Structure formats: C-alpha cells, structure tokens
Amino acid sequence: MTVMVHPLGRTSMGRQRIEIRRIDNKERRQVTFTKRRGGLFKKASELALLTGASVAVVVFSPAKHVYAFGHPSVDAVLRSYASVPGEAAAVAPVPVHGGSGGEDVDLLGLRLAADDTGAQVAAEHARMRDVAARIVQAKAGRRFWWEADVDALGEAELLEFVTALKKLRDNVGRHANTLLAPQPPPLPLQQKQRRRRHFDLPKFQLWYTHNSF
C-alpha cells in the first residue's frame, strides 16, 4: 500500500487493491457481469487488432445465456484448435493452455456447450410452432380463431391463447374508443346553403351565357 502526501500536508492512502470476491447482491452482480463482459470483449478485440492474434472468448452468464467474441470468428478459432464431432480434422488440433495457471482449456467442451444452447433455442422454436398448430387444430370447423375449443388445448397452448385474446381485447377497445370519440358538429344551415350556391354557380353562369346571345 502506498501513502501519498499532498502539497497542503494532507495524506491519502493512494490506490488500494480491490478485493475480488463474489458479489452477494443480485442486481449489482448482474451490472458487474455486463460491464466486465464488455471490458473483456474489448480487451480481446484490442489484442487481436494489435497483434493479429486469433481470439475466441465465450462467456456463460449465471442465467445460462451465452455471449461470444471471436477474431476472425469464434467458429473459425474453435475449428482450428478443436475438431468438431462428426467431422474429420483437417489438421491436428493445436494444444491450448490457460493464460493464468497453465491448465489446458477445454475448447471442445465450450463448443459442445454452445451447440447445446443452440439446440435448446431450436427446441423452443419447435415448441412454439407446435403450440400454434394445436391452436389451429382446436379451432377447426369454427369461423373465428377465438372460438377454439379450449378443452382441447394443453397448458402451454392455453397460455398463448390467453395472450392472443388479451391482444384482441386491446385492439377492439382502441377501435371502439375511436368510434365513440366526439365527432365535429354539423355545419349550420346558412353555411350549407352558401356551399350549395357555390356549387350551383357554374351551372347558372353556363345557362346565362348560353341564353344571352
């Protein structure tokens, strides 16, 4: 620790080392994760730009979300250093070592984890398509989709069906408010007559011109 003396005689403790330990507060932990992740990717980008190194950084959040940065790309780096399952490796994988303790980095494991996340996303898309198909099937023989047989729907389909009904209710409400909005008052009788005379004037002029010769 360094003690610094200011010109006015005041002393300060200088820069102190921040203790690195787990943050207990959930919100602070999430904010720190977001900031540190951005800083990590920035450092990786600078390393690639300054030295021309191939870089791949994969971060898994506490919520199991995956974030990655790669130069030239994460996929290209992983394919260079770890063979893809089911594919013949073009060259022998290059041994990779950790930057702090010398432990080998399991890039293949990282790739498998990333592939597993992609599979989960694809499965969710498939589930949503199945939900939509079940709702369409439940409304078979009915004129409108909101007349679907709710007894034929499962829990997931019912949740989506209720969400769609709420959106329909909001749209109908907005349309009803537009129809019930105050309309501009009708024109007074004198203005109507004046407007009618204005429209009839060209016909009168044409008749007068025709009969004046």
BELQUI-V78817 format. One record per residue. N is the residue number from 1. PSI is psi as a letter, one per 20 degrees, with the letter a starting at -180 (999 if undefined). Layout:
n=N psi=PSI
n=N psi=PSI
//
This chain:
n=1 psi=p
n=2 psi=p
n=3 psi=p
n=4 psi=q
n=5 psi=p
n=6 psi=q
n=7 psi=h
n=8 psi=j
n=9 psi=i
n=10 psi=q
n=11 psi=q
n=12 psi=r
n=13 psi=i
n=14 psi=a
n=15 psi=p
n=16 psi=q
n=17 psi=p
n=18 psi=p
n=19 psi=p
n=20 psi=o
n=21 psi=r
n=22 psi=p
n=23 psi=p
n=24 psi=h
n=25 psi=p
n=26 psi=g
n=27 psi=g
n=28 psi=h
n=29 psi=g
n=30 psi=g
n=31 psi=g
n=32 psi=g
n=33 psi=g
n=34 psi=g
n=35 psi=g
n=36 psi=h
n=37 psi=g
n=38 psi=g
n=39 psi=h
n=40 psi=g
n=41 psi=h
n=42 psi=g
n=43 psi=g
n=44 psi=h
n=45 psi=g
n=46 psi=g
n=47 psi=g
n=48 psi=h
n=49 psi=g
n=50 psi=h
n=51 psi=i
n=52 psi=j
n=53 psi=q
n=54 psi=p
n=55 psi=p
n=56 psi=p
n=57 psi=p
n=58 psi=p
n=59 psi=p
n=60 psi=o
n=61 psi=r
n=62 psi=h
n=63 psi=j
n=64 psi=k
n=65 psi=q
n=66 psi=p
n=67 psi=p
n=68 psi=q
n=69 psi=p
n=70 psi=q
n=71 psi=o
n=72 psi=h
n=73 psi=q
n=74 psi=g
n=75 psi=g
n=76 psi=g
n=77 psi=g
n=78 psi=h
n=79 psi=h
n=80 psi=h
n=81 psi=i
n=82 psi=p
n=83 psi=q
n=84 psi=p
n=85 psi=p
n=86 psi=i
n=87 psi=q
n=88 psi=p
n=89 psi=p
n=90 psi=h
n=91 psi=r
n=92 psi=p
n=93 psi=p
n=94 psi=p
n=95 psi=p
n=96 psi=p
n=97 psi=q
n=98 psi=q
n=99 psi=i
n=100 psi=g
n=101 psi=i
n=102 psi=j
n=103 psi=q
n=104 psi=p
n=105 psi=p
n=106 psi=m
n=107 psi=h
n=108 psi=g
n=109 psi=h
n=110 psi=g
n=111 psi=g
n=112 psi=h
n=113 psi=g
n=114 psi=g
n=115 psi=h
n=116 psi=h
n=117 psi=g
n=118 psi=h
n=119 psi=h
n=120 psi=g
n=121 psi=g
n=122 psi=h
n=123 psi=h
n=124 psi=g
n=125 psi=g
n=126 psi=h
n=127 psi=g
n=128 psi=h
n=129 psi=h
n=130 psi=h
n=131 psi=g
n=132 psi=g
n=133 psi=h
n=134 psi=h
n=135 psi=g
n=136 psi=g
n=137 psi=h
n=138 psi=h
n=139 psi=j
n=140 psi=p
n=141 psi=j
n=142 psi=q
n=143 psi=g
n=144 psi=q
n=145 psi=h
n=146 psi=i
n=147 psi=j
n=148 psi=q
n=149 psi=o
n=150 psi=h
n=151 psi=h
n=152 psi=i
n=153 psi=q
n=154 psi=a
n=155 psi=g
n=156 psi=g
n=157 psi=h
n=158 psi=h
n=159 psi=g
n=160 psi=h
n=161 psi=g
n=162 psi=g
n=163 psi=g
n=164 psi=h
n=165 psi=h
n=166 psi=g
n=167 psi=g
n=168 psi=g
n=169 psi=g
n=170 psi=g
n=171 psi=g
n=172 psi=h
n=173 psi=g
n=174 psi=g
n=175 psi=h
n=176 psi=g
n=177 psi=h
n=178 psi=g
n=179 psi=h
n=180 psi=i
n=181 psi=q
n=182 psi=p
n=183 psi=q
n=184 psi=q
n=185 psi=q
n=186 psi=q
n=187 psi=q
n=188 psi=r
n=189 psi=h
n=190 psi=g
n=191 psi=h
n=192 psi=g
n=193 psi=g
n=194 psi=g
n=195 psi=h
n=196 psi=g
n=197 psi=h
n=198 psi=g
n=199 psi=h
n=200 psi=i
n=201 psi=g
n=202 psi=h
n=203 psi=g
n=204 psi=g
n=205 psi=h
n=206 psi=g
n=207 psi=g
n=208 psi=g
n=209 psi=h
n=210 psi=h
n=211 psi=j
n=212 psi=i
n=213 psi=999
//
